[in-house]
Amino acid sequence: MPIIQKNHYSTLTDGIADLREKGYDHDFDQAEFHLECKKLKKNFKPENFTITHTYRFEGMTNPSDNSVLYGIEADDGTKGILIDAYGVYADAISPEMIEKFRVEYKSVDEE
């Protein structure tokens, strides 16, 4: 199911701070077939985590500044964030991971 969420943060830093306050304490890294939490030395397959928040940030002058902030909760209760570039700068991931991270956004006019 696609995620539809309005971004109400003015900066990526604001979004990270708010998710940290909500208990998203860990950092996830994206790999081809899973997410990795290096601090806990754990990997999470797509079926073992849920994306609970997603916010897109677009650079005003530089396309390489584009990024997405994800709030993620694993089925073991681990909560954390993933910051990911997108577009031509995005990493190659498996079809299962692509489907898990599929995001649709509403424009302000649709609300």
C-alpha positions as CSV (number, residue, x, y, z in Angstrom):
1,M,0.0,0.0,0.0
2,P,1.4,3.4,-0.9
3,I,2.2,5.9,1.8
4,I,0.5,9.3,1.5
5,Q,1.8,11.9,4.0
6,K,2.1,15.6,3.9
7,N,5.5,17.1,4.8
8,H,5.0,19.7,7.5
9,Y,8.7,20.1,8.3
10,S,10.6,23.0,6.9
11,T,14.0,21.1,7.1
12,L,15.3,17.6,7.1
13,T,16.8,18.4,10.5
14,D,13.4,19.3,11.9
15,G,11.9,16.0,10.7
16,I,14.7,14.0,12.2
17,A,14.4,15.8,15.6
18,D,10.7,15.2,15.7
19,L,11.0,11.5,14.9
20,R,13.7,11.1,17.5
21,E,11.4,12.6,20.1
22,K,8.8,10.0,19.0
23,G,11.2,7.2,19.8
24,Y,12.7,6.5,16.4
25,D,16.2,6.1,18.1
26,H,18.0,3.9,15.6
27,D,19.5,4.5,12.2
28,F,18.9,2.2,9.3
29,D,21.0,1.7,6.2
30,Q,19.4,0.4,3.0
31,A,20.9,-2.7,1.4
32,E,19.8,-4.5,-1.7
33,F,17.6,-7.0,0.1
34,H,17.1,-5.6,3.6
35,L,17.5,-2.8,6.1
36,E,20.5,-2.9,8.4
37,C,20.8,-1.5,11.9
38,K,24.5,-1.5,12.6
39,K,24.2,-0.5,16.2
40,L,22.0,-3.5,17.0
41,K,23.8,-5.7,14.4
42,K,20.4,-6.7,12.9
43,N,19.0,-6.9,9.4
44,F,15.3,-6.6,8.6
45,K,13.8,-8.0,5.4
46,P,10.9,-6.1,3.8
47,E,8.3,-8.3,5.4
48,N,9.8,-7.6,8.9
49,F,9.3,-3.8,8.9
50,T,6.7,-1.1,8.4
51,I,7.3,2.4,7.1
52,T,5.3,4.6,9.5
53,H,6.3,8.0,8.3
54,T,7.7,9.4,5.1
55,Y,8.7,13.0,4.2
56,R,10.2,14.2,0.9
57,F,12.6,17.1,0.9
58,E,13.6,18.8,-2.3
59,G,16.6,21.0,-2.7
60,M,15.8,24.5,-3.9
61,T,18.8,24.9,-6.2
62,N,20.6,21.5,-6.4
63,P,18.9,18.3,-7.5
64,S,21.4,16.3,-5.5
65,D,19.9,17.8,-2.3
66,N,16.7,15.7,-2.8
67,S,16.1,13.2,0.0
68,V,13.4,11.2,1.7
69,L,13.1,10.7,5.5
70,Y,11.5,7.5,6.6
71,G,10.3,6.6,10.0
72,I,10.4,2.8,10.3
73,E,9.2,0.2,12.8
74,A,10.4,-3.4,12.7
75,D,8.2,-6.2,13.9
76,D,10.5,-6.7,16.9
77,G,9.7,-3.1,18.1
78,T,12.9,-1.5,16.8
79,K,12.1,2.0,15.7
80,G,14.5,4.2,13.6
81,I,15.0,6.4,10.6
82,L,16.4,6.0,7.2
83,I,17.5,9.0,5.1
84,D,17.7,8.2,1.4
85,A,18.6,10.2,-1.7
86,Y,16.3,9.5,-4.6
87,G,16.4,9.9,-8.4
88,V,19.6,9.3,-10.2
89,Y,21.5,9.3,-6.8
90,A,19.5,6.4,-5.3
91,D,21.1,3.0,-4.6
92,A,20.1,-0.2,-6.5
93,I,17.7,-2.3,-4.4
94,S,15.7,-5.4,-5.0
95,P,12.1,-5.3,-6.4
96,E,10.8,-6.3,-3.0
97,M,12.5,-3.3,-1.4
98,I,11.4,-1.0,-4.2
99,E,7.8,-2.0,-3.6
100,K,8.1,-1.6,0.2
101,F,9.4,2.0,-0.3
102,R,6.9,3.0,-3.0
103,V,5.5,6.4,-2.0
104,E,2.7,8.5,-3.4
105,Y,2.3,12.1,-2.5
106,K,-0.8,14.3,-2.5
107,S,-0.4,17.8,-3.8
108,V,-1.6,20.6,-1.5
109,D,-4.4,21.2,-4.0
110,E,-5.8,17.7,-3.4
111,E,-6.5,18.2,0.3
